């Protein structure tokens, strides 16, 4: 049992003990129309006879204390699970953002290689011709492979 759960259980037990020791008083009276009233203050008129009623809460039995401890444990477990889920979601979002940045950088490199290798045979051509047979072509191919690999699933 962790310290927080122990503190909550201890404070609850102390509070219930104090409540039992400090029982509230209530007044009961019947008005002129025959209605029964309960209040912590005496009736407004002195003519009415009021009875003082002591209210004593029942002390918590062992089963009630155990149920309370189980409730505290389940609440702590739920809170911890919620925190873990939030942390996992945040980590996943961060990883996705980093992957997107890496992918964008790889695409930018590929675009640069594509522009560097372009040979314009016709200024109005929609399909440019690219250099072949040199190291820059290998870089372009490697850049394309990186884009395919890094951007998969985005």
TIGUZA-544267 format. One record per residue: residue number from 1; residue in three letters; x, y, z of N, C-alpha, C, O in turn. Coordinates in pm, 1 decimal, padded with zeros to 6 digits, always signed. Atoms other than C-alpha are relative to their C-alpha. Example, Ala and Ser with C-alpha at 12.3 -4.5 7.8 and 13.67 -1.06 7.14 Angstrom:
BEGIN
<r 1,"ALA",<+00089.0,-00119.0,+00000.0>,<+01230.0,-00450.0,+00780.0>,<+00090.0,+00120.0,+00000.0>,<+00193.6,+00118.1,+00066.5>> <r 2,"SER",<-00082.0,-00119.0,-00006.0>,<+01367.0,-00106.0,+00714.0>,<-00077.0,+00109.0,+00073.0>,<-00026.1,+00219.8,+00089.9>> 
REM end
This chain:
BEGIN
<r 1,"UNK",<+00086.3,-00117.1,+00000.0>,<+00000.0,+00000.0,+00000.0>,<+00090.3,+00122.5,+00000.0>,<+00182.1,+00132.4,+00081.4>> <r 2,"UNK",<-00086.4,-00117.2,+00006.6>,<+00150.9,+00332.7,-00097.5>,<-00036.8,+00100.3,+00108.7>,<-00139.2,+00086.6,+00175.7>> <r 3,"UNK",<+00017.6,-00097.6,-00108.5>,<+00180.7,+00630.5,+00135.9>,<-00128.0,+00080.5,-00016.0>,<-00195.7,+00110.2,+00082.4>> <r 4,"UNK",<+00119.8,-00081.3,+00024.2>,<-00100.8,+00828.0,-00028.5>,<-00126.0,-00076.8,+00041.2>,<-00214.0,-00020.8,+00106.5>> <r 5,"UNK",<+00116.4,+00080.9,-00034.4>,<-00351.9,+00544.9,+00009.9>,<-00010.2,-00016.8,+00150.6>,<-00118.8,-00008.9,+00208.0>> <r 6,"UNK",<-00002.1,+00015.9,-00144.7>,<-00245.7,+00489.0,+00368.5>,<-00045.9,+00128.3,+00068.5>,<-00122.2,+00123.6,+00164.9>> <r 7,"UNK",<+00040.4,-00128.6,-00059.2>,<-00285.6,+00860.3,+00446.3>,<-00149.5,+00023.8,-00015.8>,<-00215.5,+00069.8,+00077.3>> <r 8,"UNK",<+00143.4,-00019.7,+00023.9>,<-00631.6,+00872.8,+00289.9>,<-00081.5,-00089.4,+00093.0>,<-00179.7,-00044.7,+00152.2>> <r 9,"UNK",<+00073.2,+00091.9,-00087.4>,<-00745.7,+00565.6,+00483.1>,<+00006.1,+00046.0,+00145.2>,<-00093.8,+00040.3,+00216.9>> <r 10,"UNK",<-00016.6,-00045.9,-00136.8>,<-00605.2,+00703.2,+00808.4>,<-00082.9,+00124.9,+00026.7>,<-00150.5,+00133.5,+00129.2>> <r 11,"UNK",<+00077.2,-00123.1,-00016.8>,<-00760.9,+01047.7,+00761.0>,<-00150.1,-00027.2,+00000.0>,<-00224.7,+00035.2,+00075.4>> <r 12,"UNK",<+00142.2,+00035.1,+00004.4>,<-01096.5,+00894.4,+00673.9>,<-00043.6,-00062.2,+00131.3>,<-00150.1,-00029.7,+00183.7>> <r 13,"UNK",<+00032.6,+00064.1,-00127.9>,<-01091.4,+00679.6,+00985.7>,<-00006.9,+00104.0,+00111.4>,<-00097.9,+00100.3,+00194.3>> <r 14,"UNK",<-00000.8,-00104.7,-00102.2>,<-01002.2,+00980.3,+01201.7>,<-00122.8,+00089.2,-00014.5>,<-00185.4,+00125.7,+00085.0>> <r 15,"UNK",<+00116.5,-00085.9,+00023.4>,<-01275.7,+01190.3,+01040.3>,<-00128.7,-00067.7,+00045.5>,<-00214.3,-00004.3,+00107.2>> <r 16,"UNK",<+00120.8,+00071.8,-00041.1>,<-01538.5,+00923.3,+01096.7>,<-00007.6,-00012.2,+00152.3>,<-00115.9,-00005.2,+00210.4>> <r 17,"UNK",<-00003.0,+00007.3,-00146.2>,<-01429.4,+00885.8,+01458.1>,<-00041.1,+00133.8,+00060.0>,<-00117.0,+00138.6,+00156.8>> <r 18,"UNK",<+00036.4,-00133.5,-00049.5>,<-01456.3,+01261.7,+01509.7>,<-00148.3,+00027.5,-00020.3>,<-00212.9,+00088.5,+00064.9>> <r 19,"UNK",<+00142.7,-00020.5,+00025.0>,<-01800.7,+01264.7,+01352.0>,<-00084.4,-00075.2,+00102.7>,<-00185.8,-00024.8,+00151.0>> <r 20,"UNK",<+00075.5,+00078.4,-00097.5>,<-01917.7,+00992.7,+01583.4>,<+00007.1,+00066.5,+00137.8>,<-00090.1,+00064.1,+00213.4>> <r 21,"UNK",<-00015.7,-00063.1,-00130.6>,<-01780.3,+01181.1,+01883.8>,<-00076.0,+00132.8,+00005.9>,<-00122.8,+00173.5,+00112.2>> <r 22,"UNK",<+00067.4,-00129.2,+00005.2>,<-01935.6,+01509.8,+01770.5>,<-00135.5,-00017.4,-00068.7>,<-00154.5,+00025.8,-00182.4>> <r 23,"UNK",<+00131.9,+00025.6,+00056.6>,<-02293.7,+01405.0,+01713.3>,<-00080.4,+00129.5,-00003.8>,<-00076.1,+00208.6,+00090.4>> <r 24,"UNK",<+00083.8,-00118.6,+00013.6>,<-02530.0,+01674.2,+01588.7>,<-00128.5,-00018.4,+00078.6>,<-00172.1,-00130.1,+00106.5>> <r 25,"UNK",<+00129.7,+00002.6,-00066.8>,<-02847.7,+01767.4,+01769.1>,<-00103.9,+00049.0,-00098.2>,<-00075.5,+00134.4,-00182.2>> <r 26,"UNK",<+00109.1,-00043.9,+00085.8>,<-03178.4,+01807.9,+01595.1>,<-00123.9,+00018.4,+00086.2>,<-00142.6,-00049.9,+00186.9>> <r 27,"UNK",<+00126.9,-00024.7,-00068.4>,<-03512.7,+01944.3,+01708.0>,<-00112.7,-00053.9,-00085.6>,<-00111.2,-00042.6,-00208.2>> <r 28,"UNK",<+00118.8,+00052.4,+00067.9>,<-03842.2,+01779.1,+01621.9>,<-00120.2,+00068.1,+00061.4>,<-00132.8,+00075.2,+00183.7>> <r 29,"UNK",<+00122.9,-00060.7,-00049.5>,<-04174.6,+01958.7,+01647.1>,<-00110.6,-00012.9,-00102.5>,<-00086.7,-00035.3,-00221.1>> <r 30,"UNK",<+00119.4,+00007.0,+00084.0>,<-04524.9,+01953.5,+01509.4>,<-00064.8,+00138.2,+00002.5>,<-00091.2,+00192.7,+00109.6>> <r 31,"UNK",<+00061.0,-00133.8,+00005.0>,<-04676.3,+02282.5,+01388.1>,<-00151.6,-00008.4,+00017.7>,<-00206.3,-00116.7,+00038.4>> <r 32,"UNK",<+00144.6,-00008.3,-00023.5>,<-05039.5,+02396.7,+01420.9>,<-00079.5,-00080.6,-00102.8>,<-00189.3,-00127.2,-00072.4>> <r 33,"UNK",<+00070.5,+00077.3,+00103.4>,<-05136.1,+02221.8,+01094.1>,<+00028.6,-00150.1,+00010.5>,<-00025.8,-00228.6,-00067.2>> <r 34,"UNK",<-00029.2,+00142.0,-00020.0>,<-04995.9,+01890.1,+01217.2>,<+00120.6,-00049.2,-00078.4>,<+00145.2,-00169.7,-00082.3>> <r 35,"UNK",<-00119.1,+00038.2,+00076.1>,<-04680.2,+01892.0,+01000.1>,<+00117.5,-00020.2,+00094.4>,<+00139.6,+00059.2,+00185.9>> <r 36,"UNK",<-00116.6,+00031.0,-00082.6>,<-04371.2,+01733.8,+01154.0>,<+00122.1,+00065.6,-00063.9>,<+00143.2,+00054.9,-00184.7>> <r 37,"UNK",<-00120.1,-00068.4,+00047.6>,<-04048.0,+01936.3,+01125.5>,<+00121.2,-00049.1,+00077.7>,<+00113.2,-00082.3,+00196.0>> <r 38,"UNK",<-00129.7,+00030.2,-00061.8>,<-03682.6,+01853.7,+01193.2>,<+00093.6,+00115.1,-00034.5>,<+00093.4,+00163.3,-00147.8>> <r 39,"UNK",<-00089.2,-00112.5,+00023.9>,<-03420.0,+02125.5,+01231.4>,<+00113.3,-00002.9,+00100.8>,<+00101.7,-00064.0,+00207.1>> <r 40,"UNK",<-00110.4,-00013.0,-00094.8>,<-03084.9,+02203.0,+01392.6>,<-00021.4,+00116.9,+00094.4>,<+00051.5,+00131.8,+00192.4>> <r 41,"UNK",<+00033.3,-00113.4,-00087.2>,<-03237.0,+02514.5,+01546.0>,<-00138.6,-00024.4,+00060.6>,<-00220.3,-00093.5,-00000.2>> <r 42,"UNK",<+00131.7,+00020.9,-00060.4>,<-03534.7,+02523.4,+01783.3>,<-00108.3,+00067.8,-00084.5>,<-00077.9,+00154.7,-00166.3>> <r 43,"UNK",<+00108.0,-00057.5,+00079.3>,<-03876.8,+02609.2,+01639.2>,<-00009.0,+00151.4,+00020.8>,<+00032.9,+00201.8,+00125.0>> <r 44,"UNK",<+00003.0,-00145.7,-00007.8>,<-03942.6,+02979.0,+01570.3>,<-00087.8,+00055.7,+00112.1>,<-00056.6,+00161.2,+00167.2>> <r 45,"UNK",<+00086.2,-00052.4,-00107.4>,<-04223.5,+03019.7,+01823.8>,<+00018.4,-00082.5,+00126.7>,<+00039.2,-00203.7,+00121.6>> <r 46,"UNK",<-00023.8,+00065.3,-00128.7>,<-04189.2,+02938.9,+02190.6>,<-00120.3,-00081.3,+00045.1>,<-00108.4,-00161.8,+00137.4>> <r 47,"UNK",<+00121.6,+00070.2,-00041.2>,<-04545.9,+02806.3,+02214.6>,<+00007.8,-00148.0,-00036.9>,<-00043.1,-00233.0,+00036.1>> <r 48,"UNK",<-00009.7,+00137.7,+00045.5>,<-04465.5,+02490.2,+02020.4>,<+00098.4,-00075.1,+00088.1>,<+00205.1,-00023.7,+00121.9>> <r 49,"UNK",<-00090.8,+00082.1,-00079.2>,<-04312.8,+02211.3,+02224.5>,<+00089.0,-00079.1,-00094.8>,<+00040.4,-00146.8,-00185.4>> <r 50,"UNK",<-00095.6,+00070.2,+00084.5>,<-03999.7,+02071.1,+02066.6>,<+00076.0,-00100.3,+00084.1>,<+00105.9,-00076.2,+00201.0>> <r 51,"UNK",<-00081.3,+00102.6,-00065.2>,<-03811.7,+01755.1,+02154.3>,<+00139.7,+00007.3,-00059.1>,<+00156.7,+00021.4,-00180.2>> <r 52,"UNK",<-00137.9,+00003.0,+00044.1>,<-03435.2,+01749.6,+02137.5>,<+00033.6,-00145.0,-00034.0>,<+00017.5,-00233.7,+00049.8>> <r 53,"UNK",<-00031.5,+00134.0,+00047.3>,<-03323.6,+01446.4,+01934.3>,<+00150.0,-00007.1,-00026.2>,<+00203.6,+00073.0,-00102.8>> <r 54,"UNK",<-00143.7,+00019.7,+00025.2>,<-02962.8,+01325.0,+01945.6>,<+00016.9,-00091.5,-00120.1>,<-00044.6,-00197.8,-00128.9>> <r 55,"UNK",<-00028.9,+00080.6,+00118.2>,<-02832.4,+01196.4,+01615.5>,<+00142.3,-00051.2,+00014.3>,<+00237.3,+00027.1,+00016.9>> <r 56,"UNK",<-00132.0,+00061.6,-00015.6>,<-02543.9,+00954.5,+01654.5>,<+00024.5,-00088.7,-00121.5>,<-00047.3,-00186.7,-00141.1>> <r 57,"UNK",<-00029.0,+00084.9,+00115.2>,<-02392.1,+00812.7,+01337.1>,<+00057.3,-00134.0,+00045.5>,<+00127.2,-00143.3,+00146.4>> <r 58,"UNK",<-00050.2,+00132.8,-00031.6>,<-02315.6,+00445.3,+01338.4>,<+00148.5,-00007.2,-00036.1>,<+00189.3,+00040.9,-00141.8>> <r 59,"UNK",<-00142.3,+00013.6,+00032.9>,<-01944.7,+00364.7,+01356.9>,<+00017.9,-00096.6,-00117.3>,<-00061.8,-00188.3,-00136.9>> <r 60,"UNK",<-00025.6,+00084.4,+00115.3>,<-01796.5,+00206.0,+01048.1>,<+00051.1,-00135.8,+00048.0>,<+00140.4,-00143.1,+00132.4>> <r 61,"UNK",<-00047.5,+00133.3,-00035.8>,<-01754.7,-00169.0,+01078.1>,<+00122.2,-00035.9,-00085.6>,<+00161.6,+00039.0,-00175.0>> <r 62,"UNK",<-00122.1,+00040.9,+00070.1>,<-01453.0,-00359.6,+00951.7>,<-00026.0,-00019.0,-00148.9>,<+00059.6,+00013.9,-00231.1>> <r 63,"UNK",<+00032.0,+00021.3,+00141.7>,<-01627.9,-00452.4,+00625.3>,<-00009.8,+00133.8,-00072.8>,<+00035.2,+00146.2,-00186.7>> <r 64,"UNK",<+00010.0,-00133.2,+00060.6>,<-01706.4,-00085.8,+00557.3>,<+00136.5,+00062.5,-00020.0>,<+00162.1,+00125.3,-00122.8>> <r 65,"UNK",<-00136.0,-00054.2,+00011.9>,<-01346.1,+00014.1,+00623.2>,<+00074.6,-00069.2,-00113.3>,<+00148.4,-00004.8,-00187.8>> <r 66,"UNK",<-00065.8,+00074.7,+00107.4>,<-01224.6,-00259.5,+00389.2>,<-00053.3,+00043.4,-00136.5>,<+00022.8,+00057.1,-00232.3>> <r 67,"UNK",<+00058.5,-00046.4,+00125.8>,<-01467.4,-00148.4,+00118.9>,<+00055.6,+00137.5,-00037.4>,<+00083.2,+00165.8,-00154.0>> <r 68,"UNK",<-00053.2,-00133.2,+00024.7>,<-01343.3,+00205.3,+00157.1>,<+00144.4,-00008.5,-00050.0>,<+00182.9,+00063.9,-00141.8>> <r 69,"UNK",<-00138.2,+00016.7,+00044.3>,<-00982.3,+00093.1,+00122.1>,<+00004.7,-00052.7,-00143.7>,<+00087.8,-00009.5,-00223.6>> <r 70,"UNK",<+00005.4,+00053.1,+00136.3>,<-01073.1,-00106.5,-00190.0>,<-00037.9,+00110.4,-00098.7>,<+00016.1,+00117.5,-00209.1>> <r 71,"UNK",<+00040.5,-00111.1,+00084.9>,<-01244.3,+00200.3,-00332.8>,<+00116.5,+00094.9,-00024.3>,<+00138.4,+00139.7,-00136.9>> <r 72,"UNK",<-00116.2,-00088.3,+00014.7>,<-00937.5,+00413.9,-00267.0>,<+00102.6,-00064.2,-00093.2>,<+00160.1,+00003.8,-00178.2>> <r 73,"UNK",<-00095.4,+00070.5,+00086.2>,<-00716.4,+00149.7,-00431.1>,<-00045.1,+00003.6,-00145.5>,<+00035.6,+00028.4,-00235.1>> <r 74,"UNK",<+00048.3,+00001.1,+00138.2>,<-00937.6,+00127.8,-00738.5>,<+00005.6,+00139.6,-00061.6>,<+00032.9,+00154.1,-00180.7>> <r 75,"UNK",<-00010.7,-00137.1,+00050.7>,<-00947.2,+00507.0,-00769.5>,<+00144.6,+00034.0,-00034.4>,<+00171.1,+00098.3,-00135.9>> <r 76,"UNK",<-00141.8,-00023.7,+00027.3>,<-00567.7,+00521.6,-00746.8>,<+00043.6,-00074.0,-00126.1>,<+00118.2,-00019.8,-00207.7>> <r 77,"UNK",<-00035.7,+00078.2,+00118.4>,<-00535.1,+00245.1,-01007.1>,<-00056.7,+00064.3,-00126.6>,<+00010.4,+00068.7,-00229.7>> <r 78,"UNK",<+00060.7,-00066.3,+00115.7>,<-00775.1,+00425.0,-01241.4>,<+00075.8,+00127.3,-00035.4>,<+00097.4,+00156.2,-00153.1>> <r 79,"UNK",<-00074.8,-00123.7,+00022.8>,<-00584.6,+00751.2,-01199.7>,<+00135.6,-00031.7,-00063.8>,<+00178.8,+00036.8,-00156.5>> <r 80,"UNK",<-00129.9,+00039.4,+00054.3>,<-00253.4,+00577.4,-01268.1>,<-00013.7,-00047.7,-00144.4>,<+00069.4,-00014.8,-00229.2>> <r 81,"UNK",<+00022.8,+00047.9,+00136.6>,<-00395.2,+00404.1,-01577.1>,<-00026.8,+00117.6,-00094.6>,<+00021.0,+00118.5,-00208.0>> <r 82,"UNK",<+00029.1,-00118.4,+00081.8>,<-00526.4,+00737.1,-01707.3>,<+00127.7,+00077.5,-00029.3>,<+00147.9,+00124.3,-00141.3>> <r 83,"UNK",<-00126.8,-00070.1,+00019.7>,<-00185.7,+00898.5,-01656.1>,<+00089.6,-00074.0,-00098.4>,<+00154.5,-00012.2,-00182.7>> <r 84,"UNK",<-00081.5,+00079.0,+00092.4>,<-00011.1,+00612.2,-01836.0>,<-00052.1,+00012.2,-00142.0>,<+00026.5,+00023.7,-00236.1>> <r 85,"UNK",<+00059.8,-00012.6,+00132.6>,<-00254.5,+00634.6,-02127.3>,<+00031.5,+00136.5,-00060.0>,<+00065.1,+00146.7,-00178.0>> <r 86,"UNK",<-00031.0,-00135.0,+00048.1>,<-00202.9,+01009.9,-02154.8>,<+00147.0,+00012.1,-00037.8>,<+00180.5,+00072.6,-00139.6>> <r 87,"UNK",<-00143.4,-00005.4,+00028.7>,<+00175.0,+00970.2,-02139.9>,<+00032.7,-00076.7,-00128.2>,<+00114.3,-00031.8,-00208.7>> <r 88,"UNK",<-00023.1,+00079.3,+00120.9>,<+00167.3,+00698.9,-02407.5>,<-00050.3,+00074.5,-00123.6>,<+00015.5,+00073.0,-00227.6>> <r 89,"UNK",<+00054.5,-00076.1,+00112.7>,<-00052.4,+00913.8,-02633.5>,<+00090.7,+00117.8,-00034.2>,<+00113.5,+00147.3,-00151.5>> <r 90,"UNK",<-00090.4,-00112.8,+00022.7>,<+00180.3,+01211.4,-02587.5>,<+00129.6,-00047.3,-00066.1>,<+00180.6,+00017.8,-00157.3>> <r 91,"UNK",<-00123.5,+00053.5,+00057.0>,<+00485.8,+00998.3,-02664.8>,<-00022.7,-00041.0,-00146.2>,<+00062.4,-00017.3,-00232.0>> <r 92,"UNK",<+00031.9,+00041.7,+00136.2>,<+00316.3,+00854.4,-02973.9>,<-00012.9,+00121.8,-00092.2>,<+00035.3,+00119.2,-00205.4>> <r 93,"UNK",<+00014.6,-00121.4,+00079.5>,<+00224.5,+01203.0,-03097.8>,<+00136.9,+00063.3,-00027.1>,<+00162.3,+00112.8,-00136.9>> <r 94,"UNK",<-00133.9,-00055.7,+00016.2>,<+00582.7,+01320.2,-03040.9>,<+00079.0,-00081.0,-00102.7>,<+00147.9,-00023.4,-00186.9>> <r 95,"UNK",<-00070.6,+00084.4,+00095.4>,<+00723.0,+01021.4,-03232.7>,<-00051.1,+00023.1,-00141.9>,<+00027.2,+00025.6,-00236.9>> <r 96,"UNK",<+00057.2,-00024.7,+00132.4>,<+00483.3,+01085.9,-03521.1>,<+00048.3,+00133.6,-00055.0>,<+00080.1,+00144.2,-00173.5>> <r 97,"UNK",<-00047.7,-00131.9,+00043.5>,<+00584.9,+01453.7,-03534.1>,<+00146.7,-00007.5,-00042.6>,<+00185.3,+00053.2,-00142.5>> <r 98,"UNK",<-00141.3,+00015.3,+00036.4>,<+00955.0,+01356.8,-03537.8>,<+00013.4,-00075.1,-00132.7>,<+00097.1,-00040.0,-00215.8>> <r 99,"UNK",<-00002.8,+00076.0,+00124.4>,<+00889.1,+01103.1,-03814.5>,<-00041.1,+00089.4,-00116.6>,<+00016.6,+00080.8,-00224.9>> <r 100,"UNK",<+00044.9,-00091.4,+00105.3>,<+00703.9,+01369.3,-04014.5>,<+00110.8,+00098.5,-00036.0>,<+00131.8,+00127.9,-00153.7>> <r 101,"UNK",<-00111.5,-00092.5,+00026.5>,<+00997.4,+01611.4,-03976.1>,<+00110.5,-00068.8,-00080.5>,<+00165.2,-00010.9,-00174.3>> <r 102,"UNK",<-00102.6,+00076.1,+00071.0>,<+01242.4,+01343.0,-04090.3>,<-00042.3,-00024.3,-00144.5>,<+00038.3,-00011.5,-00236.6>> <r 103,"UNK",<+00053.7,+00024.2,+00133.6>,<+01020.7,+01259.8,-04387.4>,<+00006.3,+00127.8,-00084.3>,<+00047.2,+00124.6,-00200.3>> <r 104,"UNK",<-00002.6,-00127.8,+00072.6>,<+00988.9,+01627.2,-04484.9>,<+00141.9,+00036.6,-00042.3>,<+00163.0,+00085.5,-00153.2>> <r 105,"UNK",<-00139.9,-00029.0,+00032.5>,<+01368.4,+01669.2,-04471.4>,<+00047.9,-00089.1,-00115.1>,<+00118.6,-00042.4,-00204.5>> <r 106,"UNK",<-00039.3,+00092.3,+00107.4>,<+01417.5,+01360.5,-04691.9>,<-00064.5,+00041.8,-00132.5>,<-00000.5,+00034.9,-00237.5>> <r 107,"UNK",<+00066.8,-00046.1,+00122.6>,<+01162.7,+01490.8,-04942.5>,<+00067.6,+00126.1,-00055.8>,<+00081.1,+00142.6,-00177.1>> <r 108,"UNK",<-00067.2,-00122.9,+00043.2>,<+01338.7,+01826.4,-04951.9>,<+00134.1,-00033.4,-00066.9>,<+00169.4,+00025.7,-00169.0>> <r 109,"UNK",<-00126.9,+00043.5,+00060.6>,<+01674.0,+01654.6,-05021.2>,<-00024.9,-00058.2,-00139.1>,<+00046.4,-00026.4,-00234.2>> <r 110,"UNK",<+00031.4,+00061.1,+00129.2>,<+01516.1,+01450.3,-05300.3>,<-00037.5,+00107.1,-00102.3>,<+00005.3,+00101.5,-00217.6>> <r 111,"UNK",<+00039.6,-00107.5,+00090.9>,<+01359.6,+01761.5,-05450.9>,<+00123.0,+00077.1,-00049.1>,<+00129.9,+00115.7,-00165.8>> <r 112,"UNK",<-00124.1,-00067.8,+00039.2>,<+01701.5,+01928.1,-05451.4>,<+00077.2,-00080.3,-00102.2>,<+00126.5,-00024.6,-00200.3>> <r 113,"UNK",<-00069.8,+00084.8,+00096.1>,<+01860.0,+01630.8,-05628.2>,<-00073.6,-00001.5,-00133.6>,<-00010.6,-00001.1,-00239.3>> <r 114,"UNK",<+00076.8,+00002.9,+00123.7>,<+01577.2,+01624.7,-05881.0>,<+00022.9,+00128.8,-00080.0>,<+00034.0,+00124.3,-00202.5>> <r 115,"UNK",<-00022.8,-00127.4,+00067.8>,<+01629.8,+01994.0,-05961.1>,<+00143.3,+00006.9,-00056.0>,<+00166.3,+00062.1,-00163.6>> <r 116,"UNK",<-00139.9,-00005.3,+00042.6>,<+02008.5,+01949.2,-05984.6>,<+00026.1,-00087.2,-00121.9>,<+00118.6,-00058.1,-00197.7>> <r 117,"UNK",<-00024.6,+00094.2,+00109.6>,<+01982.8,+01663.8,-06237.8>,<-00085.1,+00027.7,-00122.9>,<-00073.2,-00042.6,-00223.2>> <r 118,"UNK",<+00092.5,-00025.2,+00109.1>,<+01722.0,+01815.2,-06463.5>,<+00074.5,+00060.5,-00119.4>,<+00151.9,+00155.2,-00106.1>> <r 119,"UNK",<-00052.2,-00054.7,+00124.5>,<+01823.1,+01873.7,-06820.6>,<-00122.0,+00046.2,-00078.3>,<-00205.9,-00035.4,-00116.6>> <r 120,"UNK",<+00117.4,-00051.3,+00070.2>,<+01574.0,+02094.7,-06991.9>,<+00027.1,-00005.3,-00149.7>,<+00109.7,+00068.8,-00203.0>> <r 121,"UNK",<-00013.3,+00010.5,+00144.5>,<+01542.5,+01989.2,-07351.6>,<-00102.0,+00089.6,-00068.0>,<-00080.8,+00136.7,-00179.8>> <r 122,"UNK",<+00103.6,-00086.9,+00052.5>,<+01225.8,+02188.5,-07403.0>,<-00056.6,+00076.8,+00119.1>,<-00101.1,+00014.2,+00215.2>> <r 123,"UNK",<+00044.3,-00081.9,-00113.3>,<+01125.0,+02474.3,-07173.3>,<-00145.6,-00025.5,+00034.9>,<-00185.7,-00005.2,+00149.5>> <r 124,"UNK",<+00142.4,+00024.0,-00025.2>,<+00758.2,+02381.5,-07208.2>,<-00029.4,-00145.5,+00032.7>,<-00146.0,-00183.0,+00045.5>> <r 125,"UNK",<+00018.5,+00143.3,-00022.7>,<+00811.9,+02011.0,-07139.1>,<-00045.6,-00028.4,+00143.0>,<+00012.1,+00022.9,+00238.9>> <r 126,"UNK",<+00049.3,+00039.5,-00132.0>,<+00613.7,+01861.5,-06851.0>,<+00081.7,-00115.5,+00055.2>,<+00081.3,-00138.7,+00176.1>> <r 127,"UNK",<-00080.7,+00115.0,-00041.4>,<+00846.9,+01557.1,-06841.2>,<+00146.7,+00028.4,-00030.0>,<+00192.8,+00002.8,-00141.2>> <r 128,"UNK",<-00140.6,-00032.1,+00027.2>,<+01208.6,+01670.6,-06800.2>,<+00085.1,-00125.2,-00011.7>,<+00046.6,-00231.9,+00036.1>> <r 129,"UNK",<-00097.4,+00107.8,+00012.8>,<+01503.3,+01450.3,-06886.4>,<+00102.3,+00019.6,+00111.1>,<+00135.8,+00132.9,+00145.8>> <r 130,"UNK",<-00095.5,-00008.3,-00110.4>,<+01751.4,+01366.6,-06608.5>,<+00134.9,-00054.5,-00044.3>,<+00141.9,-00142.9,-00129.7>> <r 131,"UNK",<-00134.4,+00050.8,+00023.1>,<+02127.9,+01314.5,-06617.6>,<+00004.5,-00146.7,+00041.5>,<-00070.4,-00189.0,+00129.5>> <r 132,"UNK",<-00020.8,+00139.4,-00039.4>,<+02239.5,+00952.3,-06599.0>,<+00149.4,-00026.9,+00005.7>,<+00229.2,+00041.4,-00058.5>> <r 133,"UNK",<-00136.9,+00048.4,+00000.0>,<+02562.5,+00774.4,-06513.8>,<+00097.5,+00071.5,+00089.8>,<+00217.6,+00049.5,+00074.0>> <r 134,"UNK",<-00097.6,-00062.7,-00088.6>,<+02717.3,+00990.7,-06244.3>,<-00039.9,-00020.7,+00146.4>,<-00144.2,-00079.0,+00176.0>> <r 135,"UNK",<+00024.6,+00018.5,-00143.2>,<+02737.6,+01000.3,-05864.1>,<-00126.3,+00071.7,+00046.0>,<-00192.1,+00025.4,+00139.2>> <r 136,"UNK",<+00120.1,-00073.1,-00039.4>,<+02456.1,+01255.9,-05840.9>,<-00126.1,-00083.3,-00021.6>,<-00223.8,-00070.4,+00052.1>> <r 137,"UNK",<+00115.2,+00087.2,+00026.0>,<+02218.4,+01001.5,-05988.7>,<-00014.5,-00100.2,+00114.1>,<-00125.7,-00130.7,+00157.3>> <r 138,"UNK",<+00005.9,+00093.1,-00114.5>,<+02310.8,+00757.4,-05711.9>,<-00056.4,+00070.4,+00122.5>,<-00135.8,+00012.7,+00196.8>> <r 139,"UNK",<+00053.8,-00075.9,-00113.4>,<+02241.3,+01028.1,-05455.0>,<-00150.7,+00019.6,-00013.9>,<-00225.4,+00011.4,+00083.6>> <r 140,"UNK",<+00143.2,-00018.6,+00024.5>,<+01905.1,+01092.3,-05616.1>,<-00076.4,-00129.3,+00029.3>,<-00182.5,-00126.8,+00091.5>> <r 141,"UNK",<+00064.9,+00129.2,-00024.3>,<+01817.6,+00723.2,-05607.0>,<-00002.3,-00032.6,+00149.9>,<-00102.5,-00082.1,+00201.6>> <r 142,"UNK",<-00004.4,+00022.6,-00144.3>,<+01928.6,+00695.7,-05244.9>,<-00100.1,+00091.0,+00071.4>,<-00166.2,+00048.9,+00166.3>> <r 143,"UNK",<+00095.9,-00092.4,-00060.3>,<+01722.0,+01002.3,-05158.7>,<-00143.2,-00050.2,-00019.6>,<-00226.6,-00040.9,+00070.5>> <r 144,"UNK",<+00134.0,+00053.8,+00026.7>,<+01417.9,+00844.6,-05325.0>,<-00028.2,-00119.7,+00090.1>,<-00139.4,-00133.4,+00140.9>> <r 145,"UNK",<+00016.3,+00116.0,-00088.1>,<+01471.4,+00522.8,-05126.4>,<-00024.9,+00045.0,+00144.2>,<-00107.4,-00013.3,+00214.5>> <r 146,"UNK",<+00021.4,-00052.2,-00135.0>,<+01496.9,+00723.7,-04803.8>,<-00140.6,+00056.5,+00015.3>,<-00206.2,+00033.7,+00117.0>> <r 147,"UNK",<+00136.0,-00054.5,-00006.1>,<+01174.3,+00907.5,-04881.6>,<-00099.9,-00114.2,+00009.1>,<-00192.6,-00109.9,+00090.0>> <r 148,"UNK",<+00092.7,+00114.6,-00001.8>,<+01000.4,+00576.9,-04953.5>,<-00000.2,-00068.7,+00137.1>,<-00104.6,-00108.0,+00189.2>> <r 149,"UNK",<-00011.9,+00067.9,-00129.7>,<+01131.7,+00427.5,-04630.8>,<-00051.8,+00086.0,+00115.1>,<-00129.9,+00039.0,+00197.9>> <r 150,"UNK",<+00033.3,-00085.8,-00114.3>,<+01089.9,+00724.6,-04396.4>,<-00144.8,+00050.2,-00002.8>,<-00203.5,+00077.9,+00101.7>> <r 151,"UNK",<+00135.4,-00057.2,+00009.3>,<+00754.2,+00843.2,-04526.2>,<-00108.7,-00106.3,-00007.3>,<-00226.5,-00073.4,-00020.7>> <r 152,"UNK",<+00099.6,+00107.2,+00003.6>,<+00583.8,+00504.1,-04528.6>,<-00092.9,+00011.9,+00121.4>,<-00046.3,+00023.5,+00234.7>> <r 153,"UNK",<+00097.2,-00003.6,-00107.1>,<+00265.9,+00516.8,-04323.7>,<-00041.4,+00139.2,+00046.1>,<-00120.8,+00152.3,+00139.3>> <r 154,"UNK",<+00038.7,-00136.3,-00038.1>,<+00237.8,+00895.0,-04302.9>,<-00111.1,+00050.5,-00089.0>,<-00157.1,+00163.5,-00072.2>> 
REM end
